[in-house]
């Protein structure tokens, strides 16, 4: 198998891992973002119990994507870590705090409010940091010979702050539609009320970023507006998912809102990927520039092809075992 083929396969694997993480961990981050706005403490118990059985398994995809990126495209780390060190640190710190809160909140009574805050702020900081990283990737990096030559805060710009807030709103929408599907009664009614407002917020941010991005990256502007492409099918499908979501919430459907929100994220992600493809370190370096030795890629690929089916199998089994509604007094803990 040629290096070209291996590099392309690895790009697809890592892209798959990233979107799986976004889709599967996004809703439990969203539940954390919504935590302080819940009607009462009993509702917070239900919210946390709805994601407690699956949240740590969802983060497997983050580990898989990061490890695959290091093995297949090691030169990317020589740019991303110096450029995004503070943002990545904030993301990991947020994930640690929310992970601890999962374990301690149910066991603590006197200090439960502090674990509520740790769960909320950990989720919010991790989500915002992920969005900022996406914004920094769209902007590009100051790179010379695969060495980052910019400053430690170059990633923090008005554009990246907007993408950070946008991802927070998107994750909150995922969390609200997840609660519609997994809960009933007062919590579900509250989530129904939140979902349309969050969808409007996501669409507003989406529109602003769509207008702003061509001015941030000339390559993206040329790809989208140079001449007509099939690339335009992705925003059309994303808007179709938004319309389906609005209708499903209005009709009080339970499963459709969550599926439509997943579709909204999926098509937005695909639109971003095709906007930058095949660049992996903007603005100039492609996946083939950053690829590791073909022998290393092949060695890692053999292991990954065994791991991914196992991860998919136990993930599907977990969701099957914990299917159905989460009710007050019931839960994983």
Phi, psi and omega in degrees: 000131184284159181300323179303314181293317180297317180297318179294318178299317180293323177298320179293320180296314181293320176299321177295317179298320180295312183291327176296319178296314182299315182289322189267330178264345182298320184289327179283332169296320178297321176300320177295321178298323181280351189307311184291345183265002182296152183301321182198180183292325177297323178294323177295322176301314180296317180301313182291322178295335181290335181246350184303322182287343191240347191297317183289326175294325178299325183284354172305324182292329176294317179295316181297315179295318180294317179293320178296321178297319179295319183286320186269329183225065186297332181293338177298322180296328180293344177256311187295318183294311176296324183286325189241020188304313183293316180297317179294320177300316179297319179299312181295322178297318178298317179295324179294314181298317181289328177295319177295320181298325177303320186278329189260336186298317183290340184262348183255139177244313182292324183249024184300325182298328179288325177288329172300316180292321179297319179294316181293306184292325175299316179294317182293315181294316179298318180294314180298317180297320177297318178294322178296320177299319177298316178298319178296322178297318178296319181294323185097172186233153175278103188231137173227119181052046179059030174237127180287128183242009180272187181269170183289343182242018178297335181288340185266096180229167176305323180294314181290328175297319178296317178295326176296314178294323179296319179292325175300315179296320179295316178295321177298322176296317175301317179297318180295316180289330173297317180292327175300318183284326190258350184236180178211174177070221187296321181295316180296317179298320177296319179294323176299320180291325183286323190304313180297323179294317179293322177298317178298318179298316179297317182293323177296313179295320178301317180295316181296315180296321180297322178285324186283322187305316179300335177277340178277322185228113181295328179296319177295319179299317180293320182293322184275326189242357179298313173197165186297138180226162171292349180304333182290349179293333183291311176295328178297315179293324177297317178292326176297320177295321178297319178295319178297320178298313180301315181294318182296321178292318179299325181270005179058038171288156183255316182271326184300320180302319180292316179298317179296323179292321174301317178297320177301315178294316184300311184287330174293318178297315179297323176297320177295317182298311182290337176294325185257344186304137000262024182288131178247335173236093182296148009262356195236340191263128183267176179297329181285330175294325187263358188291148175280180180300140180305324178298319178294319179297318181293317179301315180290325183297322180300316178293318182295324180293340172274323187289314186301313177299325178294315179298316179298321182293311183287333175293313178299320180295319180298313180294328178290316181296320184259029178289168177093182184281148173257126185244157178306136181087349177251151177167168181297324182274000000 
